[in-house]
Each structure stands twice: as structure tokens, then as C-alpha cells.
Amino acid sequence: MSAEGVLREVVEEWFTFELPRVIPRDIPYSLIEGSALALVGPRRAGKTYFMYWIVQDLMSRGWPREAIVYMNLEDVRLSVLRPTDFGAFLKVISEESREYNGRVLLMLDEVQNLPEWGRWVRTLLDRGRYYIIVSGSSSRVRAGEVATELRGRYVDRLVLPFSFREFLRARGFGLDFLNVPERRGRLLGHLRDYVLNGALPEIVLRPELASDLVRTYRETIVYRDVVDRYRIRDVTFFETFLELVENSFGGYVSITKLNNYFRSLGINKSKRTLSNYLRYLEEAYYVILVRKFGFTTREVLQQPRKVYPIDTAYFRRKAIGPMMESAVAVELMRRGLNYGYLRINDYEVDFVINREPREYVQVTYASAMDEIDRREFRALARVSEALGRGIARVITWDLEGETTINGVKITMTPLWKWLLEG
């Protein structure tokens, strides 16, 4: 079949495709003339289903189905497309679609499978008739690749696993009557599930398959998005390195200490190689690396990093305290905030959020005042003295209130309430 025939078949199939049930996402999106919307984020976070939700949202606001064309470029039939087929593409879209307010929306999923996809998208934008949304594998369509391919003609949106609000929506739990003890207890039950088992959409919706899905997702990220993409030759060593990183989830990773550890085993790997491996995991959206808060680049780069998984499902050891911290780190990333950790002598603050006013945050699994280590409070008071007054907060399991330490007011906020504030 010719490229034109394949395109026609795929487009007509889309117009008869029954859209699946989707969970509405709280991710803002907009269609901008002359710029593409690029969806980036980890594997299995729901980018394709977010596209389906956009379709349903636009149709509810008057868009006809024929004004929206979705193509999954992982479809084997579309592997025949080459830049020379661009004319056939325009011909089929013009013939099969129907404009809405002078525009057609093109949604190109797994766009990395289209040769020279950046040039395709830029050329389509130049024609002035199309809104475009692109998405793809986290190994090939990261923010850096989008910037290179689209040369500033894009707006990106980070699609992460479900927020807690979205998680509750998927579970059909409403946010009313939370002061009723039974309702609060059910909410905390959902929170425990969210923290301990993660929020990857398919796992939330199919919990009976959780262990198999988590293993499959991890292997795909590790071997396709890291090993294959970056052509890592010493896979056995990388697997050992990865195991050490995963065992450190919720704690610190020091390149110097890792280097010394491997040297003690007679394994000679440079610090640059180890640093690159850690960066690859971050770029593949498998880990979040939290740098030390500081005012100079040198001060930040030379310090260990706290490492969290992109979803708590990837924790190897199920300890609720570090997993709460991880949920907070992911939520801070979702909110697009600039944050780091801070150590002052023997005191540590889990997160310093660098905005106005600056916010200092500790995370602890506590539901009563006597369960909170006084060092948590003293660290907040100490950092407030060192960096200037801001908002000092302890995120707890289900304790709410205020206290004052050395003249510093400290607010205690339940994790569920903090997550729902965003």
C-alpha cells in the first residue's frame, strides 16, 4: 500500500475509534498558533491518555471529531513514512478532516518514530492551519530533544504519574465531609496506598497487576531508555551501580563515595562515568535528583544529591517516611518549583523551596506532637536563622497545628492536605 493509502486508512480508522474511559488530568494545556504543545515525562505516566482526554475536552467545547486527527506513529503501517511523503500527508489531512474556526488539531504520538520529525512539525506550523500536540518515548523526546527539534516553537507540559487529587478521582473518592472520622479514615487509607504503592495510572487502575507492571516498566526504562539510548557497554557494572542507587532512594548519593567503593572492589570507573550514569537515570525520568540548596553553582555541584524515584512504586524497601518524602519531591517537581535540601552542621532540612517567601519543609510520619523528633523543629529554626525568615513547615501524616521554636513559628500540615493544595 502507498504512503497515501496508509495515511488515509489510519485517519479514517481514528474517526471511527471509540475513545476509552479516561481520568481527567489537572494538567493545564493550550493550543497556541505557531507553536506546538509537547508532552514530556516518564514512561507510563499517561501521555497518550492525556491526549485522549484533550480530545474529549475539546469535543465537549464544540470541536467536531473530524477537526482532531490523532496518529500513533508506533503503528507499524506508518513506518513507511519518509520526508518525501509530506505532500501525501497534507493531501490526506486536508481531504479527510474538517476545520474548526479555521484550524485542524494534529496529535502526533510517539513522534520520535517519524524521520526528521522536527522538520515535519515546523513545516506544519509554518502553514498556519494546524494546532499540533506531540508526545513520545521518554528516551527520545525529552525536553532537550524538543528544544533542539522545534527550536523554540513549542510549549512543554510535564506529564507525571497521578497527583493525589487525580488518584482519588480514579478511585471515585470525593473530597466532601472530611471532618467525619470515617471519611477521614478512608482518605488516609487512600493516602497510604498512594504513598506505598505509587500513582502510575495503569497500576492505580489495575492494582492486581502492580508487581508485574512495575517490573516491566523498570526494565523498559533501564534497558531501553538508558542502556540502549546511551550505548552503555558494561551493562553488568551499570546494573550494580543502579542497585546501589535504588537502595539509596530517600537518601544521599555521593559520586565520590561510590567511586571509592568501587575502587575498594578493584573496579576502576571514573567519577565522570558515574556522574553520567546518574544523569542518564534522571534524563530518563527514573529518578529525581535533589541538589543541596546553595547560592553558587560550585557550592551545589560538589555536594551529594538526595535521590528519589519518579514514583514510589519503584522503592525497593517500603519505609513510609522516605516514601512520604518522595511523594513530596514528585509533587514539588509537578508544581515546577525550584527546591533543594539543606544541611547546616548536624541539622538537615528536607526541602528548601526557593520562592518568595522562601519555604523550609520537613517531612515526618507523625500524627501526634510527641511523635515528632524535636530535631525536626530545631533544624527549621536553625535554617530560618541562617537564611532568613520564611515559612517553616512540617508535613505530617495527619497532624495539623502550629508551634513556636526559638521565636520561629512552625506550621504542621497533614500530607493529604498539602498534596491537595497544589
N, C-alpha and C positions, 0 to 999 in steps of 0.2 A: 504494500500500500504506500502511496506517495505521502510526503510530509503533509501536504494539504489535506489528504484524506484522513490521516491520523488525527490532525488537529480538529477537523470537523467532527469526527467520531467522539473525541474526548469532550469537546464543548457541548455537543448535543446530549451526551451522557450526563454531564453536570446539570443541565437544565431539568433532567428527569430524576436526579438523585434526591432521595428523601433525607433531609438533614437530620442528623441524630439529636437526641436529647443532650443538651449542654448545660453546664452550670455557669450562670452569668459571672463574669470576672469583674473585679473592681479595678481594672487597668484602663486608664483614660486613653482614648485614641482619637485621631482626627485625620481627615482626608485633606491634604494640602496641595493646591495647584502647584505643579512644578517640582514637587519633592515626593519621594517615596516614603512610606512608613515601613521601617524594618523591625521585625520582631526577633529579638535575640534572647538567649538564655539557655539553661541546661536542657539536656535531653529529657523527654517525657514530662516536661513541665506544663504541657498543654497548648503549645503554639498553634497546632493545627485546629484544635477545638476552639481556641480563641478566635481563629479566622471564621469558623462556622458560627460562633456567637455574633461576630461582627455582621455576618450576612443576615442573621435573624434580626439583629437590632436595626439594621438599615431597612429591611423589609417592613418592620413594624412602623417605620417612619416614612413609608411611602415609596421606597425604592422598589421597582419591579425586579423579579428574579432575573430577567433577561439583561438587566443592566449590570449584573455582577457575574464575572467569569472567574471561576476558581480552577486552577490546574495544579495537580500534584506531579511535579517533574521527576518524581521517582517512578512514575508509571513507565513500565518497560516500553510501551509503544512510543513514548515521547523521546526515547534515547536516540531516535533518528534525527532530531532537530540539530541544525547547524546554522551559523550566522547567515548563510545563503538562503535559509528558509524564512527569513524575517518578512519578506513580502507576502508569502503564503500565510503567515501568521496574521498580518494586518488584514488580509483579504477575508479570512475566515471570521475573525473577530468582528469586522465591520458588517459582514453578512448575517452572522448568527445573533449578534447582540442588539440591544435596543438602548439608546441613550436615555439618561435621566438628567434633566437640566443640563443637557449638552455634554455629559460625561459618561464614561463607562469605567467601572472599577475592575481592575485586573488583580487577582490574588495569585501570586506565584509561590507555591510551597515547595520546599526542598530545591530552592532556586540554584544551589551550587551545582546541580546536575545539568544545567543549561550552559553549554560552552560560551564563554565571554558574556556571562550574564549581566555584568555591569554595563556593558555597551548596549545590550538589549534594553535594559531599563532606562538608561539615559536617553536613548533614541526615542523610546516611547514617551518619556516625559517631554521631550522637545516638540512632540506633535501636538501637545496641548489638549488632547481629547481624553486622556486617561488619568484616573487616580490609580496608584499602584501600591500594593502591600506585598512585601517579600518576607519569606521566612526560610530557615534552613537548618541543617545539622550544626550543632554547636562546634563541631570540629572544623567546619569550613566557613560558616557565616557568623563570625564573631564581630563585635563592634569594630575591631581593627580592619577586618576584611571589608565590612560595609563602607567604612570611611574611604578605603582605597578604591573600591569599585565604583562607588557613587559620587565621590569627590565633592562631598558637602551637600549633595542634593538629597538629603534624607533627614528624617526624624526617627530616632530609635525608641523602642519600648522594651523594657526588660520584662520577660515573662518568667516568673519563678513558680515553684510549687504553690499550692493554695495558701493564701493568708488564712488566719484563724477565722475571720468572718466568712470567707469563701468555704472553708472546711465545714463550718456549722451549716451553711446553706446547703452544701452537698449532703449533709446528714439530716436535713429537714428540721433543724432545731432553731426555733425563733428566739429572739432576744428580749421577750417581754417577761414580766413578773420575776425578775432575777432575785428579788429580795425574799421570795418564798423559799424556805430551806430546801424543799425537794427539787425545785427548779435550779437553785444554785448548785446542789449536789450533782445534778445531771450535767450542768455546764462544766463543772470541774472534772467530771468523768470524761467528757469530750476533750477537755484541755489535756488531760493525762494521755489520752490516745494520740492527740495531735503532737505532743512533745515526745512521747516514747516511740511512736510508730511512723511519724513523718506525715507529709502532706503532698506527696506526689499524686497527681489526680487519679491515675488508674489504681493505685494502691488504696486510696481512700474509698473509691467506688467498688473495688473488688478485694476486700481485706483477706479473703480466704486464699488468695494467690500471692500475698505480700512477700513471703520469703523467696519464692521463685522469681518474682518480678524484680525485687531488689538485687538479687544476684545477677540477673540478666542485664539490668541497667548498668550495674557497676562494671561488669565485664565489657560491655559495649563502650562505655566511656573510657575505661583504662586502655583497651586494646585498639579501638578504632580512633578515638579522639586524641589519644596521647601517643601510644606506641607506634601506630601506623602513620599518623599525621607527621610526627616529628622524627620518624625513622630511627627509633631507638633500637640499637643493635644488641646491647647487653640486656635482654629482657629479664633474665634471671635476677640480675642485680637490681633492676628497676622495681621488680616485684618485692624484693627485700626492702628497698627504700620506701615503697608505698606502704608496706605493712607497718613500718616504724611511724610513718606519718599518720596512718589510720589509728594506731594505738595512742597517738598524741592528741586526737580530737578532743577539743575543750581545753587543751594545754598549749605548751610552747614548743616550737620547733626552732632549733638553732643550727644553722648551717655549719658553724664551727664545731659544735659538739658532734654533729653527725659525721663530719669529716674525720674528727679524732676517733670516733667509734669505729668507723670502717678501717682506718689505719691500724687500729689495735688488732683487727682481724686479718691484717695483711692485705687489705683491699685498697688500692690506690685510685681514688676518684677525686678529681679536683673540686674545689669549692664552687667553681663556675658551673660544673656539670650538675652538682647537687642543687644549686640555686635554680638552674634551668629546669630541672625536673619539677621542682616545686612550682615554678611559674607555669609550666605546661598544665599542671593539675588545676591551677587557678584559671587559666585561659579556657580550659575545657569545662569550666563551671562545675568542677567536682568539689573543690574546696574554696573556702573564704579565708583569706589571709588578713589578719588584723594587725596592722603595724603599731608600734609604740607611738603614742602621741608626742609630738615634738614640734619645735618651731624652725628647725633646719633639716634639710634633706639628709645630711650626714648623720645627724642625731637619730633619725628614723631608720635609715638603711642598715646601720651597724648593729641593730638590736634584734633579738629573737622575735619571731612572729607567733601570735596565737592562731591556731588553725582550727577551723570548724568545717564540717561537711555542708554542702549546699542544702541538704535535707537530713533531718535527724535519723531517717531510716538507714543511713549509711554508718551510723555509730556501731562499732564492734562491741563496746562494753556499755551496757544500759545503766548508766548512772544519771539520775534525774537532774541533779544540779548542773553538771556540764551540758546536758541536753537542753535545759532551760536557757542557759547562756547562748547556746547555738541558735535556738529559736529567736532570741533577741537579735543576734548578729544578722540572721537572714532578714528579719523584719527591718532592721536599720538599712540594710542593702536595698530592700524593696522601696523604702522611703527616699532613697537617693541621698542619704546623709553622709557627711564626712565624719568619720569616727576612728578612734584608736583606743588602745589600752594604756594604762599609765602605772608605773612603779615608782614610788618615792621611798628610798631606803627599803624597809621591810614591809611597807604598805603597798597594796595594789588596788586599783580601781578597774573594774571590768571594762567599762566603756567611758570614754570622754567624747561627747558629741560636740563637734566644733561648729556651733552656730550661735546666734545671738538670741537669748542669753545662752552661754555655754552650759552644757548639762553633764553632770557626773553620775554614773549609774553603776550600782552594784546589783547582782542577781543572786538570789538565795532561795533555797527551797524551805520556806518558813511560812507558817500560818498563825504564829503567835510571837509576841515580842521576845519571850525568853528563849525562843529557838534561834534568834539571830545572834551570831557571833559579834561581840562588841567591836572587834577589829574592823568589821564591815563599816560601822559607823565612824570609827576613828579615822579610817582611810579617807572617807568622804570629807570629814572635817579638815584633815591634813591637806588634801588636794585643793580644797576651797581656799585655804590659806595661801597655798603656793601659787595657784593660777588665777586667783580672784574669785569672788563670789559668783555663783551661778545657781542653777537648780540642782540640788543634791537629792538623789532618789535611790531608794532600794526597791527593786522589783521582786515581789514575794510571790508565794503560791496563792495565798488568799488572805493576806493581812493588809489592812488599809488604815492609815492614820498619819500622824506627824510626831516627831520628837526633835529635841534640840541638843546638839553636842557641841560644846565649846563655842556657843553662840551661833552655830550653823543650823538652820532649820533643815530637817531631812524629812522628805515625804516618802511614805511607804505606799506602793501601788501594786495591787494584785496583777499578776501576769496577764490574766484574761482581759482585764480592763485596759491595760496598756496596749495589748495587741489589737483590741477593738477600737482604740482611739485613732489609729492611723488611717 
